[in-house]
Amino acid sequence: MSNRWGAVAAYALVAASTQLLWLTFAPITTDAAEHYGVSTGAIGWLANVFPLLYVVLAIPAGIALDRWFRVALTLGAVLTAAGGLIRLVGDQYSVVLAGQLLVAVAQPLVLNAITRVAGSYLAESDRPRGIAAGSAGTFAGMVAAFLMGSVMDIHTLLVTQAAIAVASAVALVAALRVPAQYHRSAESSGFAAFRETWRDPFIRRLCALVFVPFGAFVSLTTWTEALLAPAGVSADQAGIVLIANVIAGVVGSALIPVWATKRRRELWIILVAVAVTAASCLALAIAPGFALAVLVFTLFGFLLLPALPIVLELSERRVSSSEGAAAGLIWLSGNLGGLIVAGVVGALVNHPASAFLLMAAVVLAAIPLLRSLRSDVDVLPSISTEGHS
């Protein structure tokens, strides 16, 4: 039992490492631009390559995980560590960009595996906990990136993050030596599995649902500083708002999905998250300010971020043996939502009230999708979360 949960814990560490390396320069954009002698836009691309490559690689990564699970996940962990190490080779922007590109290639192999790790190493009763733990690890990596960037110089930051990535990869490679206990063989694999998964209208509706809250979350976190600056919120205060948001998301992701699955309240929780997030955007459109931003970002972070592990758990229950393809589709939709919604909101960055109103409207678009999912979720098999593997 400890070995099986050890695989989940090691996976969560590697997932956290991908987010840690992704957001390395987010809290120090200006300082990094001065350090490397490039524009702040160039520093932004050190993070922007991640969602762009995810959109391209999500499906191939999901197929690889369904066909060669342990090999593909091991490759993702090793490439993440290698990307962290490459950033130490030289103190030039091109070297750091090369490392970021390598981690960006690895990220889909790691994040798409979350449901497969839980399905392979945990009994059915423990899978919601495993998916929640993996998701919480992902968000914890974001928190660590924000915190480390605020207290370390660039060299120390890169060395520390490389060490974490290497140690996490070693732990996961060792954990994956334990054979999977519960995985069922897929009736189809490769692109056939992808086509079969995509034909399922339930999976397509889950993808559409993820597009909305993920897009809103990425937009809110991407443009927080710019949208709140006219209200007198400083860059340091915007950082506090983001840290509070993601910490609340880590706590929520560890607690809410298991509770929701146990009580069959998955869609109800997402509906509450949608309502709270829309209300938060409306409040910021009317009366933006630091105190209000801390409050509402904490509230919707606690409720909205758990929507992702809830959706992933629903997809795992639906497709069972094609978790990689389903997770790939869901992550693809989420990242695509982030790119599109954040891009549209970026055009309104000089009009904060309009931007917040737009994000409220985008979030509310999830309500009809939730209604369309209700009948399918009701007939999914129940999972007892009382037992332990």
N, C-alpha and C positions, 0 to 999 in steps of 0.2 A: 504493500500500500504506500509506504513512504517513498519507494522508488518511483511509483507512478505519479504521485503528487510532486516529486522532485523534478520530473520532466515538465510539469506545468509551471513550477516556480522558475526553472531555468529558462523556459520559453518567455515568461513574463519579463525576465531580466534582459533578454536579447531584444524583445519588443521595445522595452524602455530605452535601450541603447540606440535603436534606430531613430526614435524621437529626440533623444538627447543630441545626437549628431546632426539631425535635420535642423533643429532650432538653435544650434550653437551661437550663431551671430545675430539672432533676432533681438536679444536685449542689448546688444553692443554694436548696432549697425553703424553709427557715426564713428565710433572709435576704431572699428575694424576697417572702415573706408580710409581713414587717415593712416592707419598702420600699414595697409597694403598699397596705398597710393592709388585707389580707384574711387569711383563714384559710389554713393549710397545705393543707387540702382543696381550696380554690379554686385554689391554685397547681398542685395535682395535676391538675386538670382541663385545664390548659394542655397537658399531655401526653396525658391520657386521651381527648381528643377525636379523636386520631389513629387509634387502633384502632377506635373507634366509627364514624367516618366511612369508614374503610377497608372495614368490613363492608358498609356501605350502597353504596359507590361502586366497589368492586372490579370487579364485572361490567360496569357501564356504561363504566368506564374501559378495560377490556379490549376491549370491542366497538369503542369509539372508536379505539383503537390499531390494531385490525385493519382498520378502514375508512379512517381518515385518519391514518396512522402519524406522519408528520412534523409535521402540524398539531397533533395531540393531544399529542405529546411536547414540541413547542415551547410549547404552552399550559401544560403542566405546569411547564416550566422557568421561564416568565415569571411564573406565579402564585406559584411558590416565592420568586422574587426580590421580587415585589410584597409578599408576606406579610412578608418580612424588613424591607422598607422601611416598611411600615405600622406596625410595632412602634416605629419612631422618631418617629412623628407626635406622640405625647404620652406623658407619664410616668404613665399611668393603667392600671389593670388592664384596663379595658374595651378600651382600644386594643391592648394586648398580646394579649388574647383574640381580637380581630378578626383580627390578623395570624396567630395560630396556626390559626384556622379556615380561613383562605385557604390556608396551607401544607398543612393536613390535606386539603383538597379536591384540591390538586395532587399529593399524594404517590402516590395510585394511578396517575395518569397517568405518573408517572416510574418507579416501581418495577415496574409491570406490563410495562414496555417492555424489560426486561433481555434476555429471549430474542429479542425482535424486533430489537433493535439488533445483537446478535451474528449473527442469521440474515440480516440485510439487508446488513451491511457487511463480514462476514468470510466467507472460504471455509470449507467444512465442517470442514476439519482444524483451523481456528483457533477454532471456535465454543466449545468447552469452555474455552479460555483467556479468551475474551471474556466469557463468563458468569461465570467465576471472578473476573475483574477487576472486573466490575460489582458482584458481591456483596461483594468485599473493600472496594470503595469505600464501599458502604453501611455496613459495619461500622466502617470507618475514621472515618466521620462520627460514630458513637457515641463512639469513643475521643476524638475531638477535642472533643466536647461535654463529656465528663467532665473533660478536662484544662483546657480554657478556663474552665470554670466555677470551677475551683479557684484560678485565678490572676488573674482579671479582676473588676473591679467591674461592676455591672449595666449601666451606660451604655456602657462600653467593650465589654462583651460583645455587646450588641445591635448596636452600630455595626460591630464587626468581622465578626459573622456576616452582617449585611446585605450588607457589601462582598463577602464570599465568595460569597453566594448570587447576587448580581448578576453578578460576574465569571464564575461557573460557567455561568449562563444565557446570557451573551453568547458564551462559548466553544462551548456546545452549539448555539445557533442558527446560529452560523457553520459549525460542523461539519456540521450537517444540510443545508446548501446543497449538499453533495456528494451526488449521486444514489445511492440504494441500488444495490448491484451484484448481489445474489444472491437477493433475495426472490422467492418463487414466488407467483403470484396464487392467492387462496383460491377454492375452488369455491362457497362460501357465505360470507355476511357477516352482520353484525349479530346479532340474536337467533338466527337460523338457525345461525350458526357456533357460538354458545354452546350451543344445544341439541345440535348434532352432537358437540361436544367433550364435553359432560356425559354423553352416551350411552355414551361409551367407558368400559368398566369399569376399564381401566388408569388413566385419568385420575382416576376416582373413588377408586380405591385410593391413588393418589399423594396426593390431597387428604386422605384419612383418615390417611395416614402423616405428612404435615406437621403435621396437627392435634396430634399427640402430642408430638414433640420441641419444636416451636415453643411449644406451651402450657407445657411444662416449663421452657424457657429463659426465657420471659417471667415465669413465676412466680418462678423462682430470682432473676432480676435485680430484679424488683419488690420482693420481700420480703427481700432479703439483709440489710439493716440490722436490720430488726425480728426476723428469725429468729435472727440471730447475737448480738444485744445481750445476751440472758440469759447467754451464755457469756463475757461481758466484752469483746466486740469493739466498739470505738468506731465512731462514724460515719465518721471519717477512715480507719480501717482497713477498714471496709466499702467505702469508695470505692476503696481500693487493690485490694481483691478484685475489684471490678467492672472496673476498668481492666485488670487482668491477664487477666481472662476475655475481654474483647472484643479486646484486642491479640492474644491467642492465637488468637481466632476470625478476625481479619484475616489472620494468617499462614497459618492452616489453610485458609481459603477461597481464598487465592492459590495454594496448593500441592496440596492433597489432591484436589480435584475433577478436575484434569487427570490426575493420576496414576491415579485410580480409573477414569476413562473409558478411558485408554490401555490399561489391563490388564483391563478389564471386571470390576472389583471394586467397582462402585457400591454394591450392596446389602451386601456384606461390610463396607465402611467404615462404613455406617450402623449395621450390627449392632454393630460394635465401639464406635461412639459411644454407642449405646443402653446397652450393657453398662457402659461406663465411667461414664456419667452416673448410671445406677441405683446403681452401687457408690459413687459420690460422695455421693449422697443418703443412702445407708445409713450411710456413714462419718460424715457430719455429724449424723445422728440419734443415733449412739452416742457420739461424742466431738467435739462442735463446738468450734472454736477458730480463732484467726486464722491460724496457720501451716498447719493442715490445710485451711482454706478457700481460702487462696491456692493451695495445691497442687492441690486437686481442681477448683476453678473454672478454673484454667489448663488442666488436662488436658481437661475436658469441653468447654471453650470451643474448644480447638484441634480437637477431633474433631466436636462436635455442630453448630457453626455451618456448617461445609462441607456438611452434609446438605441445606441449602436450595439452593445452586447445583447440587448433584448432582441433586436432584429436578427443578429447572427445566431442566437439560440433558436429562434423560430425557424430559420433556414436549415439549421442542422437537424431539427426534428422532422422537417419536411422531406429533405433530400437524402439524409442519412449517409449514403456512401459516396456522394459527389460533393462533399463539403468544400473542397478546394475550389471547384468551379463556382459554386454558389457564393462563397465568401469573396471570390475574385470579382464577381458581378456586383456584389453589394459595395465593396470597397471602390470599385471603378465608378459606380454611380455617385458615391459620396464625394470622391475627389473631383469628379466632373462638376457636381453641384457647387463645390467650393470654388473651382475656377470660374464658373459662369457667374454665380451670384456675387462673388467678390469682385469680379471684373465690372459688373454693372454698378455695384455700390461704389466702386472706385471712381466712376464717372460723376458721382454725386458727392464726392468727399468734401467739396467746398459748400455743400448745402446739407449740414448734418440732420436737420429735422426731416427733410425729404428722404435721406438715406435710411434713417431709422423707421420711417413710415413704410418705405419699400420693404425693408426686412420683416416688419410685422406682417405685411400682406403675404410675403413669401412663406412665412412660417404657417400662417393660417390656411394656406393651400394644402397642408397635410391632412386637414380634417376630412374631406371627402375620401381621401385615400384610406384613412383609418376605417371609415364606414365600409368601404369596399372589401377590407380584409377581415371583417368581423366573422362572417360565416365560415371562412376557411380556418381561421384560428380556433374557432369553437370546436371543430372536428379533429384538430391535431391531437395525437395521443397525449394524455396527461403524464407528467413526470413527478414521481414522489421524491421530494428533496429531503426526506427525513433520514434516509439511510446514508451510509458512507461506504465507499469502495474499500 
